Amino acid sequence: MQEQAANELRLDWITNATVMAPDGSSIGSINDLILDGETGEMIAAVIGVGGFLGIGEKQIAVPWEQLTINADAQEVTSDLTKEEADVAPAYVFRERAAAPGAPAGDAMAPADDTMAPADDTMAPADDTMAPADDTTAPADDPAAAPAEGEEPAGN
């Protein structure tokens, strides 16, 4: 494929799109999309309804075939009214399953400390960070020579 066809929609055009009721009122915005993992068919749009600025909103799933998407997803409408959306049951997401053969536990955590060095290979081999001269030697170092015209410390 090299070019998007006129009948193809981008997912980022659909997510965050506002869904309008038949009377023109806003139901909410599309937060996620659910697709069938076996067939690839779009099943539903998850719409955030209620709340204020995302706080207190609930997620409901509206079957994909009940949405009308026009003008490259700039207009998304449903036969669902705002009142029906407000009383619709919340959609429950399941936990993401680990991939077959993946280690048990956190699917995103590395299986071991593969990011940690096995030894001190990251440490410098010698004192390459030391200054080339003794300009930073401590003042109480007996090997440090006093500046010209000054008496040695402790006299």
Steps between C-alpha positions, in 0.01 A plus 500: 500500500628844415210743534197536723174445313202734536300236692781432752500673837797549730450390860639827633221679311244290688647499849412817689224578248180631659195279457177690445145391584218537243397831661850643450610476864834351587494149647874488568824429318648177369778387732573158354400251234432129543574264214468127457851355529417210270308669220637854529145637493419811700261402780437814705609849590566572868353840580568704813171644626409722793751658732679828455828533308547124516452482877217273604420387148407140436587293196220346297530283191283582200482236226694615195201452266300748713739783416495712186837644412501781244751750364812300592379455859441870553133414553412193705135443585299231678133428551578486871372799697702673770256370763538142372878536505493633857309195628681241286712250694872569524723296271740271687845452352683172565865477603744456214618138476869417484632380167547123467840400636542831686626480858238509773443825685517848352488456123688828451778431752825348376549136599833579667745783546598506133540878517748487790870452415630154592816646652681830532552535125342844519756622755813674366804270486729759659476842659431672169274751670778636725627849415827524309661706780454539873288815483218326682711338774353551849652788704610269782696275265867520611610441141319812385747783462402838648437781259792737449532744790284288734615300796423129516188408692549412867792742567 
